[in-house]
Amino acid sequence: MMKKESSKEKRLGKGAEGFFSTFPNYILVLIIIIISLSIILLMPVKVLIAEDYKSGEYLKSWRVKNGEGFTVEYIHSVQLTPVTETYTVVNMDIILNETTFESYGAGLPSTTPYTFEITESGFRIFDINEIMDYLVYRTGAERANHKLILKNKDYHFLSFSKPRTGVQFKIKSMRFFSYVTREGFN
């Protein structure tokens, strides 16, 4: 004679025996999730990092990809006219592509070995392709209004550094976990 299963037994399954038959599957899934998260969090990501030039203190970072460009714009301290410098990330290097400015003056080039043209908005030096290990800009206190333009977003230097601070930019490899703990998921 066959024993009829009660509704309580149907709900609970086969007791401890049912639990342990599926237990290894749960452990396997949990192990896979933990390993996957560990791999993702420990993966290196390429970042454009801003540091205090004197102390090396971390200020801010942005994820970048090979071939991605960014621009630094500011008002020249002597000429009080806009200057734009355009860069591209290539491997772990920063490549200066072009610079534009309105007028010659202290600290601005008067001659150049690179391609040069005069435009409606001023002077343009391009096809520079100069490798820069790092960049250093001094955050302006009043007029300079330095800003980094990356992925169509403006980042004013004063939002991550103090006035008159030397800010060094360079490309670094950073663990994804370190990047996320410092910058979030930007």
N, C-alpha and C positions, 0 to 999 in steps of 0.2 A: 504494500500500500504506500502510495506516494504522499509525503507530508506536504500540506499546503503552506506556502510561505505567507506569513502575516504581513499586513501593510506596514507594520513597524520595521520588520526585517527588510522589506523592500526599500524603505527610506534610508535605513542605516547601512545598507549593503551587507556585506558578509563580515562585519565587525572588524576586528584587528587584522584578520587575514586579508580583507579587501583593501584596507589602508596600506599594508605593507607591500601588497602586489603593485600598487601605483606609486609608492614612496620613492623608489629609485628613479622614476621618471621625473618627479618633482626636483630631486637633488640634481639630476643631470641638467635640467632646464636652468636651475639656479646657478650651477657651475658655469654653464655657457654664458649666462647673463653677466656674471661677475668677470669672467675672462674678457668678454666683449667690451664691457665698460672700462676695464683696466687698459686694454689696448688703445681704445679711443682716447682716454685721459692721458696716456703716456706718449701718444703720438706727437712728434714735433710739428710745429706750425711755423711758418715764416712770418715775421712781424717787422714792421717799421717801428723802432723803439725810440722814444725821446727820453734822454737822461740829462741830469744836471752836468754840465761840462766839467766843472771843478770836482765835484764830489762823486760823480757816477751814480747818484741817486736816481732811481726809477721815477719817471714822471707820468708817462702814458705810452700805450702801444696800440697799433692797428694791424690787423691781419692783412697781408698783401700776398699777391700771387706773382709768379714770374711774368714779366711783360706788362705788369700794371703800372700806370703812371700816377704821379701826384705833382702838385704845384705848391710853391711857397710864394705868397704875395705879401708885400709890405710897402710902407712909405719910406723912401730914402731919407735918412736923418739930415743930410745937408741940402739936397735939392728939393726935398719935400714933394717929390713926385713918385708915382707908383712904379714899383719894380716887380716883375713876375719872373720866376725861375721854374722851369718845367723839368721833371726828372722821370726816369723809368727804372723799375726794379728788374735787374737781370741777375739771376742766380742769387748770390749774396752781396751783390754790388748795387750801388746807386749810380745811374748814368745821367749826367747833365745833358739835356737835349737842346734847350734853348733858353734865352733870357730876353726880356723886353723891358725897355725903360724909355722915359719921355725925353730926357735931356742929359747931355754929358755933365759930369761934375765929379767931385771928389769921390773916389772909390768906384766910379763907373768907368768901363773901358772906353778909351778913345781910339784905339786901334785893336784889330783882332785878326788872327790867322783863320778864323772861321767864316762861314757864309754870313753876310751882313746885308741888311736892307733897311731903308727908311720907309716907314709906313705912315698912315694918317695919325696913328696914335703914338708915334715916336720911332725908336730904333729897335731893331730885332736882330739878334745874333742867333743863328740856328745851325743845325747839323754839327753840333759840338761833339757829342758822343764821348764825353770825357768821364772816365771812371772816377768816382769819388768813394773813398773808403768810408767816409762819414761826412756829415754836414754840421756846421756850427753856426747858429744864429743867436744874436743877443736880443732877448725880448725887450721891445720898446716900452718905455714907461708911459708915454703920452700919445705921440703921433704915429708911431711906426705901424701899429695895428697889424702885427705879423699874424698870418693865418696859413694853416696847412689846408689844402683842398684835396680830398681823397674820396673817391667814389661819389662825387657830386655833393659832398658835405664839407662845410667849413668848420675848422677847429681853430679857434683863436688861441694863440700861444698863452695869453693871460688866463685862459681857462684851465691850464695845466702847469703853468710856471709863474714865477713872480717877476715883476718888472726888473729889468737890467740883468736878468739871469742868462748865462750862456747855456743854450740848449743844444745838445748834440743829438743828431739823428743818425741812426745806422740800421742796417738789416741784421737781424739775429734770428736764430732758431730757438724756439721756446716750447716747452711741453704744453700741450693743449690745456691740461689742468692748471698750470701756472697762469696761462693767458686768461682762462675763464675766471679764476679767483681774483685776478687783478682788474679785468675789464668787463666781466659778464659776457653775455652772448652777443656783443655788438658786431 
